């Protein structure tokens, strides 16, 4: 009795640890695209709309839409609220795995497997992800426990409960049918002389499968005829990936150093096979059950992947509990203490490294810094601009609140190049400038179409990076009249060139650059091509240059696209300058602009005799 109390207390503590890890920094990372899609379409839309429109393009069962819609109404759609649902439900899997392991292999195995679930990096990753995968694996584990319980109790009511639990799991994720098939095959093989058990499980399998098929036909039947959904993983069956990657990801996730992969994947296979051999010796039926539940879903997913791009570990996430039972069993019952300690140390150390990578290392960030980009754009774009998001990431739309219109282009990997270019040409007639943000997936057939068109037809007037996200602003080469804000030209250089206006882009870019646009009006042609300089001069001598010059950008107009000896006298030219500020100390600085003949260094002068024009005195922090 006392031991049972201690075990119960240990389960409570382990569950609390798992709950804490799932809540830790739950809303510190922005939504990734799929999460934003969940909020915008599963949680925010009425069920009458999501079940008829969204379910037809994203094939998840009806219960997924019901759960997230109800939760959205009750809890809201913030990062914390949206992720709290999968985090909370996934915690239920900890005691569920404990009772399953205890019933199959004893309380020690159940307790250790529950601990592994609590600190599992990949389960925590999905628990902090506003999708249905973490919910599904908990429901699937509960269903298996109810199935094992029904076999032990052999009561009709227990089979009914199992059927309902299996129905719930499949109604959250269709591929839980793999688990259902595995447990039914187990009953057919292990209970050959128990007709009643076989009939009940086959009946549950038929009923649940039938309801799932009907649900799929009603919600996603159009996909069967149109072939519109081909999967989203970007690749089909790959046996090498299956052997090397799948068990690793299902055991530890993807947030540990890649250098460890060649070392630990053979070790993991050896551990699983060794555990199976040891378990087969004393618990033959359980070894058969766990083997089917672990490996049959992998085989079935591989077969489906011959037709659909669904070859990804997340689609067999329900395999994780049974992998953990294998590992826990060999740790508890291996005869050599060295083997037990070694296996526990390997699993736990890699898990800790994975947790550290997930929580602390930016290289493993699950999403892009869309909030930072949105904040940047809000301070700079106008209603006359168009923001084109190259990543087709729904998370950008969730965070973007700037006044400019935004769109995703390419909208999909299959969008024709001609359609993309036609869209861009039409947009150019409606907007002052076009901003390109993010990056098209490099494996998309239409990757680079937007960027190449913009660089070939427009002037790049701004280029920077916001928390790793590329940002470019393009404008037509022809300057519009409303761009000129100066009431009169600020400077005239020897009756040859008129400086019409200057736009200083403050504050400096996050990448440490100060940008300026100068507008030039040629009055006469020069004998030789002149260069234009923009200088940042301070009151303190720069020891590197030996003078007050701290940063500069010297170039021919428009980087050589035009020449002061040939440009059109009736035109106004926009010129873009970039001053690097990385080595510039804080202080007051003058920005001066002018022109000079490169061979002699002779500068054009203003009417007052100065050889440069003072644009502005600025303060750099």
Secondary structure, DSSP 8 states (H G I E B T S, - for coil): -HHHHHHHHHHHHHHHHHHHHHHTTTTSS---HHHHHIIIIIISS-HHHIIIIITTTS---HHHHHHHHHHHHHH-SSHHHHHHHHHHHHHHHHHHHHHHHHHHH-HHHHHHHHHHHHT-HHHHHHHTSSSSHHHHHHHHHHHHHHHHHHHHH--HHHHHHHHHHHHHHHHH-GGGHHHHHHHHHHHHHH-TT-HHHHHHHHHHHHHHHHHHHHHHHHHHHHHHHH----BSSS----HHHIIIIIHHHHHHTT-S-GGGHHHHHHHHHHHHHHHHHHHHHH-HHHHHHHHIIIIIHHHHHHHHTTTSB--SGGGGGGGHHHHHHHHHHHHHH-S-HHHHHHHHHHHHHHHHHHHHHHHH-GGG-SS--HHHHHHHHHTT--TTEEEEETT--HHHHHH---SSEEEESSSSTT--HHHHHHHHHHHHTT-SEEEEES---TTSTTTTHHHHHHHHHSEEEEEEEETTEEEEEEE-SS--GGG---SS-SEEETTTEEEEEEEEEEEEETTTEEEEEEEEEESS--SS-EEEEEEEEEEEEETTTTEEEEEEEEEEGGGGTS-TTTS-TT-EEEEEEEEE-TT--SEEEEEEEEEEETTT--B---TTS-SSEEEEEEEE-
